[in-house]
Amino acid sequence: MVGGDAGGMSAASEARRRRGPEELQITAFERGEHTSYSACGIPYWIGDVVDGPERLIARDARTFRDEYAIDARVRHEVAEIDLANREVVVRDLDGGGEIREPYDHLVIATGASPIRPDWPGADAEGIFGVQTLDDGATLRAALDRDPRPTRAVVVGAGYIGVEMAEALVNRGLDVTVVEQAEQPMATVDPDMGILVGEAMRGLGIAVRTSERVTGFASGDGRVTAVLTERSEIPADVVVLGLGVRPNSDLAEKAGLPLGVAGGVVTDLRMRVPGHDGIWAAGDCVQTVNLVTGQPTYVPLGTHANKQGRVAGTNIGGGYATFPGVVGTAVTKVCDLEVARTGLRERDATAAGFGYITVTIDSTNRSSYFPGSQAMTVKLIAERRTGRLLGGQIVGRAEAAKRIDVLAVALTNRMTVEEMTALDLGYAPPFSPVWDPVLVAARKAAQAVARR
């Protein structure tokens, strides 16, 4: 296993479950300090919402060795894949030296790295990408240094940017978020992103949209400001929230095929085509968008765990496939929940769909029940057939997980008319008699019929 987090260790664990140590020797190499941890929990650790880093680790290397007979070696970096000799070249980052490790099956689960544009001054101290537990520890140390930083700038307002902005506010910093798009959270349409921006500003975050970063200023080697096309924003700490790129350099150097965004290409069983015994899983691979049928790159821990399990099942002698994703994701800003699945308007346009959109306002519970709060649901449906293409939800308590209903509908290629008859649960503490998802589906079905 090349990589010791979700994809690699899910594959290792599933293969071990199917084949004992006497049948299959499993070795996992991880260049960082930790195995099997929740990267999604890092912003909440930074913001002192949860303890860490130990609480974020599901299983450490010793547990894998002692309880699962998986030889997990941290601080070991695979530097080369030798396809001809079926070996990997491994560097011991602490002890020094290199070894050559033979393999019958090789799982590439190298994950992803934060995008770090080649802007002037980007190498200054105090600029952080946050993708791994080690990244989180480095940022925590910077926030705890003396004198403590008081001003933070987050570049990019996607999932990690929004979550890190809230975490830094919780730590008592003055926070500015700079986003070149017209609204934060470009993973939803701009009309829904407006709601996210309002919530961020209500939290005390300065949100600057439609503004492009051009570089960084520094003094004595430390970042002092973020430079944009409009102004200079003082900063003691900068966090990059510009997304990630797949760590596929190792695969590329070995001559393995790369696809969308540089992700490693696999088949449905997570095998690399044309290379017997080579598998890949997690944030380093491309996958299939089940709505469009086209290749896509969606790096999420949920997918990594499933893909790793599929690879491990097949290595262990079973049969499993990973068909693809519909692009479901959720996050929160303070108490505002944000969810999306399927296509946004620009995705539907790019894919060539004719479509209609509807947006409805409803509540999470019956309006008379205590705790009832507003929720906005947006649906995108194909113009002629009424097939659901995507959905977005923004609201308070109990809003985000309603996206799962839309994800199931998308996976099963349901029309919005079919969705109106879904037998969803109802009681006043849980929803209005017409759940917001059903109200939106009914409105969408009417719009399709008018067309």
N, C-alpha and C positions, 0 to 999 in steps of 0.2 A: 504494500500500500504506500503510495507516494502522497502523503498528507494525512494528518491524524485528527481531523475534525469530523464534521457530519457525514460527508460522502464516504471518506476512507474508512472510518471506524464503523459506520453502519454496514458497509460491505464486509469488513473483517468479522464483525459480530455475527452477521447472518451466515457467512460461509462457515464460521466455527460452529454455529448451532447445527448445521447440517453435516459437518464432517469433523471428527475428533482430531486431537493432536497427532495421533498415530497415523492418520490418513493425510492430513494437510498441515504443513508448517506455515504459520502466518507471521510475517514481519511487517511492521508499519513504521515508516520514517516520517517524523514531524520536525520541521526546522525551528518551530517556536518552542515555548516552554510548556505548553499545555496540550492535552488531547480532549476531544469530546466536550466542548463547552458551548454555552449559548451566546453567540455573538450578538443576537438580538437584545440580550439583556444588558449590554455594555452601557448604553445611554442612561439606563436606570441606575446602574452602579455609579457612573460619573455623577449623577444628580442626587446621590445618597437616598434613593428610593428603596433600593435593595442592597444587601451586603454583598461584598465580593472581595477577591475574585473566586474564592473557594465555592461560594454558593452557586456560581454560574457553571461550575464544572460537573458534568454528569458522571464521568468516570475518568480517573487519572491514569497515567501510564502504569503505575504499580498495580492498580486494580485489573487492568487488562492483562498484565503478565501473570498475576497470582490467581485470578479467578477465571480467566478466559483462555489461558495459554496462548495469548497473542503477544508477541515480542514487540511491544511499543517502545520506540526509541525517540525521545525528544532531543532537540538540539542536534538533529542529524538531517542534513540537507542533501537531497538527491540532485546531483549536478549534471548527470548525463544518463540518457537511456540508450543502451547499446543493443539495438534490435537484432543485429547479426549474431551476437553471442548470447542474446537473451539474458543480459545482465544490466544492473544499474550501478552507477558510480556514486558513492555516498561519502559526504564529508562530515566528519565529527567536528561540530562547531566549537566544542569546549576542549576536547582532548587533542584535537588536531589529527591530521592524517586522513587517508582515504581508504575505503574498502570497495571491493566489487562484489555485489550480491546477486547470485543467479535467481531466476524466476521461471516458473511455468505459467503463472498468471500474474499480470501486472495491472493494478488499478491506479489510474491517474486521478487524484482528487486534490489538486493543488490550489483550489479555491480561487479567490480574486483579490485584487489590490485596489485601494482608493485611487481614483483618477487624480493625478497631480500635474496640471498643465505646466509647460515650460515657460512660465511667466518670469520676468525679471525679479530677482530677489526671492524666488521660491525656495531656495536652499537655506534661508535664514532660520535660526533656532526659534522655536515657538510656533511653528506651523505644523499642524497635525492632521493626518488621515486616521480614521478610526474604523478598522475592519476586524482586527484580531484582539484577543485578550491582552496580548503584549502591548498593542497600540493603546488600549484603554489604560493599562498600568502606567505607560509613559505619560499620557495626558493627565492622569490623576496626580502623578508626581509633580508635573508642571504647575498644576492648580494649587498644590500644597506648598510650593517653594516660598521662601522668604526673600523679598517682600511678595505678598500674594498678589497675583494679577487681579485687576478690577474691571478691565474692558476686554470683551471678547467679540470677535467678528466671525460669523459663520458664512462661508461662501457656498451658496447653493441651498435651495429650499425644497429638496426632495425628502424622502423618508428620514435618512440619517441626519440631514441638516435641520429639519424641524425638531426631531427628537433631541438632538444635541443642543439646540437653542434652548429648549425647555430645561434640559439638565443643567446648563450653565446659569440660567436664571435661578434655578433652585439652589445653586451654589453661591448666589449673591452677586453675580457679575452683571454689569451693564452689557446687554447683548444687542448686536445689530446683525441682521441677516441680509445678505446681498444676493439677489436673484436676477438673472438676465431675462427670464421670461416675464410675461405681463402679470402673472400671479404666482404665489407660492404653490407647491405641490403640483408640478406639471404632470404628475401621474393621473390627475383628474382634469376634466375640462376647466377652462378659465372661470366659467360662471360658478363652478363649485369651489374652485381655488379661492375666490373672493371670500367665502365663508371662513376658510382656513386663515387667510390673512387677518380678518377681523378678530379671530380668536387669539392669534399670536400677538397682535397689538394690545388686546385686552390683558395679556399676560405681562405687558411691559416691554415686549421685544420691539425694537425699531426694525420695520420691514421695508426694504428698499428694492422695489421691483423695476423691471425694464432697465437695469443698470449693469453694465458689463465690467468685470474686474480686468485690470490691465497689468497688475504687478503688486509688489510689496516694497515698502520702505523699511530700513533697518538701521540700527545703531549698535556698535560693538558686537555685531553678529546676531543680534536678536531682532525679531520683527517689531516694528513700532507702528505700522499703519498698513492698511489695505488701500491700494490705489485703484480707482475706477475711472471711467471715462468722464465722470462728472466732478469727482472730489477725492479727498484723502480722509480715510476713516481711521482714527487712532485705535490701536489694538495692542494689548499685552499678549493675547493668545488668539490664534486663528485656527479654526477647524474647517477642513475641506469636506463639503457635503455634495460633491459633484458626481456621485455615483462611483461605480467600480468597473474595472476591466478584468477579463479572465486571466489568470496566471497560466497561460498556455505556451510560454516561451520554451519550456522544456520539451513539450510535445512537438512544437514546431521544429526545433533543432533536430529532433529525431526523425523528422519527415512525416509525421502524422498529419492527417487532414484537419484543417481549421475551416470554420464556417462563419456564421453571423457574429460580428463584433469580435472575431478572433477566438470564438469558443471551439473546443474540440468536437469534432463530428462523431456521433455514435449512431448505432441502429436502435431499434426498439428494446433490445435486450441490454443496452448500454455497452455493446462491443464496438470497438473502433473498426470500421469496415476495412477489409483487406489485411488485417493484422491479427492473426490467430493468438488468442490468449491475452490481448490488450483490451482493457476496459477503461471507462472514464465516467466520473460522476461528480455532481455538485456544481459549484459556481464557475468551474473552468469549462463547462460544456455548453453547447447550444442545445435547444430542444425544439419542439413543434408547438405552434400556436393552434389549439384545437378549433378556434373560431375561423381562422383564415386558411389553415392547413399549411402555412408557410413556416420556415425556420425562424426561430427567435432566440433571444438571450434574456433570460429572466433569473437573476441570481438570488435565490431565497433558500433559507435553511429547510423549509418544508420540502422543497423539491430535492435538495441535496440528500436528505435522509431517505426519501423514497427511492431515488436513483441508486444510492449506495446499497439499499436493501435488495433492489432488483439485480444489481451486479453480483452481490454476494450469494443470492439465491442461485443464479446461473453457474457461478464458480463452484458452488457446493453441490451441483448435480441436479438441481431443480430447474423449473422453467418459470420465468416471469418477464413481463415487459413494462415499459414506462411509455404510455402513449403520447404524453405531452401535457400542456398546461393551458388554462384559460386566463391566467394572469390575475389571480386574486391576491389582494394585499390589504392590510389594515394598519392604521397607526392612530395616535392620539396627540392632541395639543391641549394640555391641561385636561379639562373634562370634555373637550370636543373630540368626537370619534370620526375618523375618516376612513372610508372603505371604497374599493373599486374592484371590478372584475371585467374581463372581456375587453372590448375595444372602446377607446375614446372616439370622439368625432373625427379627429384628424387621422386616427388609425383606420376607421371605416372608410374615409375618403381615399387614403393611400391604398387600401386593399381593393378599391373599386366598387364598394357597396353603395347603392342608393339607400338612404335611410331616413327615418323620422326620429325625432327626440321628444320626450315629454319630461316635465319636471313637476313634482307635486310636493306640497308641504303637508305634513301630518304630525302625529305624536307617537311616542313610544308606548304609551298606555292609553286607556280610555281617558278622555279629556277631564272627566270628573274625578279620576282616581289620583290620590296624592302622589307627587313625584312625576306627573306627566310633563314631558318636555318635547320641544319641537324637533322635527326631523325632516330633512329634504332628501328625496329620492329622485334620481334621474335615470331613465332608461333610453337605450338606443336600439331600434329594431329595424330590420330590413324592410324597405318600403313596400315591396310587392308581396312577399311571403309572410311578413310579420314575425319572422324568426328573430329571437332575442340576439343582439350582437354585443351588448355591454350594459353595465350598470354602475352607478356611483351613489354612495350614501354619505351624508354628513349630518351629524346630530349629536345629542348628548347620550345619556345612559341607555344602553341596550340597542344602540343604532347599528354599530359596526358589524356585529355578527349576523345581522339579517342579510348581509352580502352573500352568505353561504347558500341561501335559497337561490339567489341569482346564479351563483357558480354551478350549482347542480342543474339548473335549467339550461345554462349554456352548454354544459358537458353533454346533455341529452338533446341538444338542438331543438329545444321547445320553442313554440311561438308564444307571443304575448297573449294571444287568445287562449291557448292551452293553459297558460299560467293563471288566468283568472279563476280557474276551477280548482286550483291547488287547495288541499285540505289542511290549511295551516292552523296551529293551535290558537285558541282564543280564551282569554279570561281578562277582566279589567286590569289586573295588576301587570299583565304581559303585553297587551296590545289593544287597540280599538277593535270593534267588531269586524271592521274591514282593515286588515293589516296594511301598513303603508306599501308593502310590496304588491299586494293585490290591487290597491287603489292605483298605483302607477301602471301595473299591467293592464288594467281595464282602460285607463286613459290612453295608453299606447295602442291597444287593440282598436279603440275608436278612431284614433288618428290614422291607422293603417287602412281601416275600412273606408274612411273618407277619401283616401288616395285612390 
